[in-house]
Each structure stands twice: as C-alpha cells, then as structure tokens.
Amino acid sequence: MDRSSILSLPLIMPSQAQKHVTHNEALDMLDALVQLSVLSRTAVAPPAAPALGDRYIIAPDPTGAWEGQAQKLAVWRGNGWDFLILPVGALAYVADEESVFVKHADGWEAVRTKLPGGFIRQDGIGINAEADSYNRFSINAQASLFNHEGGSHRLTMNKNVSSDTATMVFQTNWSGRAEMGLAGNDDFNVKVSADGETWRDAMRIDGASGQAIFPGGVRAPGILTHNLYAALTDAVSTGSTVLTRTGLSCTVTTSSGSARIRLLASLCLGADFALTVPKVGILRNGVRIWPQLADASYYPQTGSAPASTWHIAPALIQCEDQPGEGTFVYEIAIASSDGGPVYLNRRAADTMLVGESSLTLAEIE
C-alpha cells in the first residue's frame, strides 16, 4: 500500500529514491487538510487570480479547471490546482459564510453559524434527552435555571397570529392537567383537567379590559369567593308578586352537605318611587329562597322614599342558605308593589347608567 487509508497521504516505500519528494507531498497535503478553512463552498469555477494556498470546497457541476472535481478540496499551489478528497465527518470553516460545516455522504451541512460572537444553529438540542422535529429543545433534569446577566431576565413565548397558541402545559405521566397562556386568542387563560381529555376553564383575563373572569367560580371557606357585576339596560316590568330575573347571578359548588352559603347583594334599583316600591328576592336554581318579598325600602340615609321621581336607590341584602351538597345558581330577582317598572343600574328618563350592582357568595364553615 503506497497511500494512507484515511487521508490518502503518499507513503515512503522501501529503497525508494528521492524520499524527500514523497515526504514533502504528504506534508503539503496535511498543510491543506489540518484545521481546514476554505474561502467558499459555492464556487463552480476557479478564481481568476488565486493566492498561494487558497482553498475551496468545489460546488456541484463545476467548470473549467475544476470540471469533474465536485465536492473535493481545491488547493492552489502557485502553478496549478491540487484536488483532495475529504472524508465523511470532515469539518471545514467557510469564510464567506462565517460557519463551520460537516461533510456527509451527500454534501455539507452547517454546524455553527455566525461564530464570532454570534449564535449556534442546530436542528435540535437534547440535554440528557432526545430532541426531535417537534420538540426542538428537550431536557431531562430535576431543575432548570434561567439567570440574569447583571439585571433583569424575561422568558418570552411568541406566536404568529392571535388564533395560534402560546401556552405552558403541565402534565402527570404525559397526561395534561393544567394549561395557561394565550390559547387560541389574546386573553390569558388558565385551564385544568382531571384526565387529560376533558378541560375546564378556570380563569380568563380579558386582554382588552383586564377583567378577570372565573367560569367555574371560586371557593374558599370564610372568604370572598365570587363577584359578578351586572350592568343591565333593559327595563323590567312585573306584577306585584311575580319576581323577574335580573341576570345578576353566580354559581357555587358546595364542599359538603352541611356547608352554609352567605350571600351579599348590593343593588342599585331604579324606579319612580313616588308610585311604586321595588321588591327584591333571591332565587336558588330558579326557586325563591329569600324569605318573603322584602320591600326595597333601604333608601339611602333618609329611610324613606325620595320625594322626586326616578331615582336610583341602593339596597343592601344579606342572607344565609344551607342548600346541601352540589352546584347551585343563585340569582337576584325584582318586582314592584304595584306592577310599575323597576330598573337595575339605570333610570328610565335618559337610560343613563348610574350605578353598579353586585352579588357575592361565600362558603362558610
């Protein structure tokens, strides 16, 4: 064998004359191959005025003096080009792309991009794990640390359009249990699941108003558990004893059959108090529970009906209920003493919104 098995360097044979020629040729080849750096890998024709030692990875379909030498290393020796075959796995720095490339059987692929203070380009990164085409970054570890560099630190997730998703998913044994973020819109959502299949909306923060909405309600013994504000604009006309639902309602799921619910309603009732007296009731699952039809004669400060017509008067109502175990919908309903119109949160004359009503539920031990 007169050539090395990997780089095909010429070997000095026994009793060979002019051994220095073979030795120098091998050194020239090593000079070109070791710590390989080329000017380009896209040229198909040799440059007009190459400098001594200029190197190129010849692109496919070359012409001129490079014809038939595709993917080989071309080295200018001063009086001609030498062509060297690079083995699979060879690394080369390509100057005009500021990148390191590795040779595969069918060509070259970038390993690092923008090396001088730039960034790394990889198809995927796995740390103690395997990355794939979907999970481009994968890590198996007990913890992950993202630290500041002398100041603040932000973790950003960017999606393409509003209907796309940018969320964090929490799983148990690869089955989803919670998800939070921008799920198909630009509102901040928190969802939970007991089985990874049925998902329930726990909280939504409106991106435009910042209002927090709890579709499933909130429960914690002895503290405020749910607020729902109504701003109704439709008039309500009722008979003297028939309660009409206002739309002001909220839902609670009790923790046990002995649980007690405390309700607090703050109402802004509008009516022509010279002609009618608003009445208020509380419904549980559509049935009135609070007790009799109470006159809404909780007029502000005065303790009596206002002298002039069409006023908003606050009514503060508190009561307790022991509904048993389950999920219950509590609603505020109103009526009037003589069938005259009663309004919630507005007065009739100009339909101007002049108040805000609320209904609060709390589970108490």
C-alpha positions, -999 to 999 in steps of 0.1 A, spaced: 0 0 0 15 33 -11 -12 56 4 -26 61 39 -60 45 45 -79 77 56 -64 109 41 -47 91 12 -13 106 21 17 92 0 39 68 19 76 63 15 84 29 1 114 7 10 145 15 -10 127 45 -26 148 71 -43 142 108 -36 123 101 -4 120 138 3 97 142 -27 71 118 -12 76 132 23 71 168 11 40 159 -9 25 144 23 33 175 43 17 197 16 -15 176 18 -15 178 56 -9 215 54 -41 218 33 -62 194 54 -54 200 90 -77 227 107 -94 231 74 -105 266 64 -118 274 29 -128 307 13 -161 293 -1 -181 262 -8 -203 276 -35 -179 284 -63 -182 264 -95 -152 278 -114 -117 287 -102 -110 324 -94 -90 343 -120 -61 353 -97 -58 329 -67 -33 334 -40 -9 307 -29 -26 283 -5 -62 294 -14 -86 266 -7 -122 260 -19 -148 232 -15 -159 228 -51 -196 232 -56 -217 207 -77 -214 209 -115 -180 228 -116 -165 241 -149 -131 250 -162 -101 236 -144 -124 222 -117 -146 202 -140 -153 167 -127 -140 176 -92 -173 184 -74 -172 183 -35 -134 179 -35 -110 203 -18 -92 225 -44 -58 240 -33 -38 265 -53 -1 256 -53 11 285 -73 13 267 -106 -19 247 -106 -47 232 -85 -44 201 -63 -77 182 -56 -80 163 -24 -108 140 -13 -123 149 21 -137 120 42 -172 119 56 -171 137 90 -145 163 80 -151 198 94 -144 229 75 -147 266 84 -162 285 54 -151 321 55 -177 338 33 -205 322 54 -187 325 88 -198 290 95 -185 255 103 -197 227 80 -195 190 84 -193 166 54 -219 140 49 -221 114 21 -243 136 0 -228 171 8 -221 196 35 -243 207 64 -238 237 87 -228 230 123 -224 265 137 -234 299 123 -220 334 129 -192 321 151 -176 354 160 -199 364 189 -229 350 171 -253 322 176 -255 284 174 -276 268 147 -288 233 153 -318 213 141 -324 203 178 -307 202 212 -311 174 237 -297 176 272 -298 142 287 -327 136 263 -335 132 226 -347 162 206 -370 157 176 -386 177 148 -414 189 171 -396 192 204 -365 211 191 -352 215 226 -355 187 251 -340 183 286 -342 157 313 -333 173 347 -345 179 382 -345 217 376 -338 243 350 -323 277 358 -326 309 337 -305 335 354 -300 372 348 -268 387 334 -264 416 358 -300 428 356 -335 416 346 -344 384 329 -375 377 307 -388 345 292 -407 352 260 -430 330 240 -441 345 207 -469 332 185 -476 341 149 -512 353 149 -539 357 175 -556 324 167 -524 305 174 -514 292 209 -486 302 232 -491 283 265 -474 263 292 -488 228 298 -483 209 330 -486 171 328 -488 140 350 -472 109 333 -476 127 299 -513 135 305 -523 171 307 -535 185 340 -532 223 336 -525 248 308 -520 286 310 -512 313 284 -527 325 252 -549 296 240 -562 305 206 -568 342 214 -551 371 231 -568 366 265 -548 350 293 -564 316 301 -559 290 328 -574 256 321 -574 224 342 -582 188 335 -586 157 358 -579 132 330 -561 150 302 -592 148 279 -619 170 295 -607 205 300 -624 232 322 -618 269 320 -607 281 355 -598 317 348 -597 341 319 -583 376 319 -597 397 291 -568 412 271 -587 444 263 -602 453 297 -580 433 321 -611 419 338 -607 385 354 -635 360 349 -638 327 367 -662 305 347 -661 277 374 -664 301 403 -641 303 433 -645 286 466 -626 291 499 -642 288 533 -649 321 551 -636 345 524 -649 362 493 -655 336 467 -672 351 437 -681 385 423 -703 392 394 -713 426 383 -744 434 363 -750 465 342 -784 458 328 -800 483 304 -834 466 298 -864 478 318 -881 452 340 -919 454 344 -935 430 368 -967 422 386 -969 430 423 -959 395 434 -941 380 404 -903 381 406 -884 387 374 -849 376 370 -824 404 365 -795 384 351 -774 391 382 -763 356 393 -734 334 402 -727 297 408 -712 279 437 -703 243 443 -705 233 480 -679 212 497 -703 192 518 -739 187 527 -736 208 558 -719 238 541 -736 272 545 -736 299 519 -736 335 528 -750 359 501 -744 396 499 -762 417 473 -756 453 467 -782 466 443 -788 499 425 -825 499 419 -842 525 398 -879 532 399 -905 560 402 -905 558 440 -935 582 442 -956 555 426 -940 521 433 -919 503 458 -893 479 444 -892 444 459 -862 420 459 -859 383 461 -831 357 458 -836 325 437 -817 293 441 -819 272 410 -850 292 400 -868 289 433 -872 318 456 -854 312 489 -851 346 505 -877 347 525 -907 370 519 -908 396 492 -890 423 510 -897 459 503 -866 475 490 -871 504 514 -834 505 522 -834 540 508 -802 559 513 -797 577 546 -833 591 546 -850 558 554 -880 569 533 -888 571 496 -872 601 477 -896 629 471 -888 633 434 -894 607 407 -870 583 390 -841 577 414 -815 551 419 -816 538 455 -791 514 469 -804 482 485 -781 460 507 -792 425 512 -776 397 533 -788 362 539 -776 327 545 -785 294 529 -777 257 535 -785 241 502 -769 207 507 -741 193 485 -739 201 448 -737 230 424 -762 259 428 -771 290 409 -782 320 429 -799 349 412 -813 383 421 -849 389 410 -870 421 414 -907 431 414 -927 461 424 -956 468 448 -980 479 421 -967 464 389 -948 496 379 -914 493 361 -882 487 382 -848 491 367 -814 478 377 -784 502 374 -802 529 355 -830 554 355 -857 554 328 -856 591 317 -824 590 297 -813 554 302 -781 567 317 -761 541 337 -759 555 372 -749 526 394 -734 491 396 -748 461 413 -730 431 427 -737 396 441 -712 380 463 -712 344 476 -690 329 503 -690 294 517 -687 295 555 -679 266 578 
